Amino acid sequence: MLNETRCQGMLYRDGIELCHDKPTLELHKENYQLNNSVKTMRDKLDQTKAMHNILIEHLKIIEVQLWNKTHALNVDQKCLQYREQLDDPDRN
């Protein structure tokens, strides 16, 4: 990252000993905050991916249940039609 490059560049300034002046300290602080933000975002991304996978599995289960219920409803409707035909033989 640019911040890390600037920190490294400040360490090797000509004619200056390793000093910890305000700009250097602020750069280190900014670098720490950026690293924490990146870590937090990666953790959130991992959590989001895990939740997405769980939701996909739930969707598959719901789709199977929906197919089973639709099939059962179709069977029930056919049974009702056959029953009506048996109850009323003059219908056909």
N, C-alpha and C positions, 0 to 999 in steps of 0.2 A: 504494500500500500504506500501511497505517497507520504503518509505520516511517518511510517517507519524509515523511509529513505531520508526524509528531512532530519529525523533523529540521528541517524547514522552520520549524515553529512555534518551535523553540528559537533559531533565528537571529534572530527578531524579538521577543525578549522585551524588555519595557519596562525602561529604565534599565540595561541590561546591554550592554556592547560585545560584539562578536563574540568570544566566549570559547570555548575548547576545554577545557571541564572534563570530568571523568570520564564523566558521563551522556551528554554530547554525543559523546564519542569512542566510547563503547560503542554508541550508536545507529548511528553511522556504520559501525562494525565489523559490527553485526548486519545493517545494510542491505547491506553488501558480501557477507556470507555468504548472505543470502537471494537476492540476485541471482545468485550463483554456483550456488546450489541450483536455482533456476528454470532457468538455462541448462543445467545438467547434466540435469535432468529433460526438458527439451525435446529435447536431443540424444539421450537414451535413447528418447524417444517416436519420434523420426525413425528411429532405428535399428530399433526394433520394427516400425514401419510398413513399412520396406524389407524386413525379414525376412519379414513377413507376406505381402507381395507375391510374394517369391521362393517361399515355401511354396505359395501359391495356384497359381503357374505349375507347380511340381513336381506338385501334385495333379492339375492338368489333364493333364499328360503321363502320369502313372500311370493315370488313368482311361482315356485313349485306348489305352494299352498293354494294360490289362485287357480293354477291349472287343475289341481285336484278337485277344488270346489266347483269349477266350471264343468268338469267332466261329470261330477256327481249330479249337478243340476240338469245336465243333458240327459243322463240316465233316468232321473226322476220324471222329466217331461215325457220321455218315451214311454215309461211305465204308466203314466197318467193317460196317455193316448190309447195304449193297449187296454187299459182298464175301462175307459169309456166305450171302446169297441165291444168289450165283453159284456158290459152292463146294458148296452143298447144294440142288439144284433141287427135291428132294422136300419141302422144308420148307414150301412154300406149296401 
